[in-house]
Amino acid sequence: MADAENQKEELYDDAIDAYADEKYDEAIALYQKALEIDPKYIDALHGLTMCYQAKGDLDQAIELTRRHIAEDPEDILAHTNLSMFYQKKGMVPEAEAAGAEARRLDWKRQLKEGKPKA
């Protein structure tokens, strides 16, 4: 089990390096291998999403972000990214709805932590 955990982390780290070098297809392959080891590895799913966004494949980025939200419905970053992807596609109502959900979740988090709204 520890080997699989280490392997997925190594794949993830290598994918981040590939993404930073703008080797998006290489990064995608590495993120996908990490997700084969752990299909619920949210960080890898997020990285995969950002690769598709960087390549200009907004439809795939949106589909993966929806999957991310299905796995973790209260992930503020996922809702923020979904808003950004919709905006880039000119889907303004959808972008506004996703952005509003990100803000709602952030306010909820702040209330839970006892912090004032920003």
C-alpha positions as CSV (number, residue, x, y, z in Angstrom):
1,M,0.0,0.0,0.0
2,A,2.8,2.4,0.9
3,D,4.4,1.7,-2.5
4,A,1.3,2.7,-4.3
5,E,1.0,5.9,-2.2
6,N,4.6,6.7,-3.0
7,Q,4.2,5.9,-6.6
8,K,1.2,8.2,-7.0
9,E,3.0,11.0,-5.2
10,E,6.0,10.6,-7.5
11,L,3.8,10.7,-10.6
12,Y,2.1,13.8,-9.3
13,D,5.4,15.5,-8.6
14,D,6.7,14.6,-12.1
15,A,3.4,15.9,-13.6
16,I,3.8,19.2,-11.8
17,D,7.3,19.5,-13.3
18,A,6.0,18.7,-16.8
19,Y,3.2,21.2,-16.4
20,A,5.7,23.9,-15.3
21,D,7.8,23.1,-18.4
22,E,4.6,23.4,-20.6
23,K,4.8,19.7,-21.5
24,Y,1.1,19.3,-21.1
25,D,0.6,16.0,-22.8
26,E,3.4,14.5,-20.7
27,A,1.8,16.0,-17.6
28,I,-1.6,14.6,-18.6
29,A,-0.2,11.1,-19.0
30,L,1.4,11.3,-15.5
31,Y,-1.7,12.6,-13.8
32,Q,-3.7,9.9,-15.5
33,K,-1.3,7.2,-14.2
34,A,-1.6,8.7,-10.6
35,L,-5.4,8.6,-11.0
36,E,-5.3,4.9,-12.1
37,I,-3.6,4.2,-8.7
38,D,-6.1,6.4,-6.8
39,P,-9.2,7.5,-8.8
40,K,-10.1,9.9,-5.9
41,Y,-6.8,11.7,-5.9
42,I,-8.2,15.2,-6.0
43,D,-4.9,17.0,-6.4
44,A,-4.1,14.9,-9.5
45,L,-7.6,15.5,-10.9
46,H,-7.1,19.2,-10.4
47,G,-3.7,19.1,-12.1
48,L,-5.2,17.2,-15.0
49,T,-7.9,19.8,-15.4
50,M,-5.4,22.6,-15.5
51,C,-3.4,20.9,-18.2
52,Y,-6.5,20.7,-20.4
53,Q,-7.3,24.3,-19.7
54,A,-3.7,25.3,-20.6
55,K,-4.1,23.3,-23.9
56,G,-7.3,25.2,-24.6
57,D,-9.5,22.2,-24.3
58,L,-12.1,23.9,-22.1
59,D,-14.8,21.2,-22.7
60,Q,-12.5,18.6,-21.2
61,A,-11.5,21.0,-18.4
62,I,-15.2,21.6,-17.6
63,E,-16.0,17.9,-17.6
64,L,-13.1,17.1,-15.3
65,T,-14.0,19.9,-13.0
66,R,-17.5,18.6,-12.7
67,R,-16.1,15.2,-11.8
68,H,-13.9,17.0,-9.2
69,I,-17.0,18.7,-7.7
70,A,-18.8,15.4,-7.7
71,E,-16.0,13.9,-5.6
72,D,-15.6,17.0,-3.4
73,P,-18.7,19.3,-3.6
74,E,-17.3,21.8,-1.1
75,D,-14.0,22.4,-2.9
76,I,-14.0,26.2,-3.4
77,L,-11.1,26.0,-5.9
78,A,-13.1,23.6,-8.2
79,H,-16.1,25.9,-8.3
80,T,-13.8,28.9,-8.9
81,N,-12.1,27.1,-11.8
82,L,-15.4,26.0,-13.2
83,S,-16.5,29.7,-13.2
84,M,-13.3,30.6,-15.0
85,F,-13.7,27.9,-17.6
86,Y,-17.3,28.9,-18.3
87,Q,-16.3,32.5,-18.6
88,K,-13.6,31.7,-21.1
89,K,-16.2,29.8,-23.2
90,G,-18.5,32.8,-23.0
91,M,-21.0,31.0,-20.8
92,V,-21.7,33.9,-18.6
93,P,-24.8,32.7,-16.6
94,E,-23.0,29.4,-15.8
95,A,-19.8,31.3,-14.9
96,E,-21.8,33.5,-12.6
97,A,-23.6,30.6,-10.9
98,A,-20.3,28.7,-10.3
99,G,-18.6,31.9,-9.0
100,A,-21.6,32.5,-6.7
101,E,-21.3,28.9,-5.4
102,A,-17.5,29.4,-4.7
103,R,-18.3,32.6,-2.7
104,R,-21.0,30.8,-0.8
105,L,-18.7,28.0,0.1
106,D,-16.0,30.4,1.2
107,W,-18.4,32.3,3.4
108,K,-19.6,29.0,4.9
109,R,-15.9,28.1,5.6
110,Q,-15.2,31.5,7.1
111,L,-18.3,31.2,9.4
112,K,-17.2,27.8,10.5
113,E,-13.8,29.1,11.3
114,G,-15.3,32.2,13.0
115,K,-13.7,34.6,10.6
116,P,-15.6,37.7,9.2
117,K,-16.6,37.8,5.6
118,A,-14.1,39.4,3.3
